[in-house]
Amino acid sequence: MAAGKSITVIRIGHRYVRDYRTLTHLCLVSRAFGAEAIYLEEIDDGLAEVVGEVSRAWGGDFQVREVSGWKAAFRQARDEGRTVVHLTMYGIPIQDRVEKLAECEKVLVAVGGPKVPGEVYRLADYNIAVTSQPHSEVAALAVTLHELQGGEELKKEFGAAAMKIVPSEKGKRVEKLK
Ligand SMILES: C[S@@+](CC[C@H](N)C(=O)[O-])C[C@H]1O[C@@H](n2cnc3c(N)ncnc32)[C@H](O)[C@@H]1O
């Protein structure tokens, strides 16, 4: 993570049918791209287990936390001094706000599902679009985390791992640490 940056993520909306894979990907992208926690309105045991297993194997202390609702998460974010950045294709293109966003040291990034309440747009500090085209919360989140940290997250070291990848031109090399 960029020095001093503290980023959390919230997925707005209850778990949707057949959405398990998207939720898992939101958690894994948040973790890999330098966020410290994701807030969900409902946590499936299987999901917490999968993400916990990834952290035990590959390191870091990424947290999956339950929150009673997005408003509570926004309130908590404000109490923590976070800027709330809601991702939506209807927002201002990220390239037009990237300098301002990069100045924010503490951020809550909010992504939606199929339907986001209109109030979210009003209560967020920024409504940001990653292209003005419909796509996916997973893609929008990855690009936003990258831009917020100026690419520093690509060099993040994950502590206390059981194993570590040794990057190689061809094939797979994994070093066991424990
Ligand atoms: C299936 S999309 C719903 C699209 C929705 N109509 C919207 O407002 O972006 C689910 C989530 O993906 C994110 N998303 C999709 N396209 C996006 C884009 N171009 N820019 C930013 N976020 C996007 C938003 O967080 C959205 O709530």
The ligand as a Tripos MOL2 file, in Angstrom:
@<TRIPOS>MOLECULE
LIG
   27    29     1     0     0
SMALL
NO_CHARGES

@<TRIPOS>ATOM
      1 C1        -23.6950   -4.6360  -12.2270 C.3       1 LIG1
      2 S1        -23.0290   -3.0680  -11.9010 S.3       1 LIG1
      3 C2        -24.4450   -2.0740  -11.8980 C.3       1 LIG1
      4 C3        -24.3270   -0.9480  -12.8510 C.3       1 LIG1
      5 C4        -25.0450    0.2870  -12.3150 C.3       1 LIG1
      6 N1        -26.1620    0.6180  -13.1460 N.3       1 LIG1
      7 C5        -24.1350    1.4750  -11.9930 C.2       1 LIG1
      8 O1        -24.6130    2.4000  -11.3700 O.co2     1 LIG1
      9 O2        -22.9070    1.4620  -12.2190 O.co2     1 LIG1
     10 C6        -22.6030   -3.2330  -10.2070 C.3       1 LIG1
     11 C7        -21.6120   -2.2530   -9.6860 C.3       1 LIG1
     12 O3        -20.4560   -2.2340  -10.5070 O.3       1 LIG1
     13 C8        -19.8330   -0.9650  -10.4040 C.3       1 LIG1
     14 N2        -19.6390   -0.4620  -11.7610 N.ar      1 LIG1
     15 C9        -20.0900   -0.9900  -12.9100 C.ar      1 LIG1
     16 N3        -19.6920   -0.2590  -13.9730 N.ar      1 LIG1
     17 C10       -18.9630    0.7610  -13.4650 C.ar      1 LIG1
     18 C11       -18.2660    1.8490  -14.0600 C.ar      1 LIG1
     19 N4        -18.2190    2.0420  -15.3590 N.pl3     1 LIG1
     20 N5        -17.6170    2.7000  -13.2310 N.ar      1 LIG1
     21 C12       -17.6240    2.5260  -11.8940 C.ar      1 LIG1
     22 N6        -18.2600    1.5030  -11.2920 N.ar      1 LIG1
     23 C13       -18.9200    0.6390  -12.0610 C.ar      1 LIG1
     24 C14       -20.7260   -0.0860   -9.5560 C.3       1 LIG1
     25 O4        -20.2220   -0.0340   -8.2280 O.3       1 LIG1
     26 C15       -22.0560   -0.8170   -9.6240 C.3       1 LIG1
     27 O5        -22.8710   -0.5620   -8.4950 O.3       1 LIG1
@<TRIPOS>BOND
     1     1     2 1
     2     2     3 1
     3     2    10 1
     4     3     4 1
     5     4     5 1
     6     5     6 1
     7     5     7 1
     8     7     8 2
     9     7     9 1
    10    10    11 1
    11    11    12 1
    12    11    26 1
    13    12    13 1
    14    13    14 1
    15    13    24 1
    16    14    15 ar
    17    14    23 ar
    18    15    16 ar
    19    16    17 ar
    20    17    18 ar
    21    17    23 ar
    22    18    19 1
    23    18    20 ar
    24    20    21 ar
    25    21    22 ar
    26    22    23 ar
    27    24    25 1
    28    24    26 1
    29    26    27 1
@<TRIPOS>SUBSTRUCTURE
     1 LIG1         1 GROUP 0 **** ****
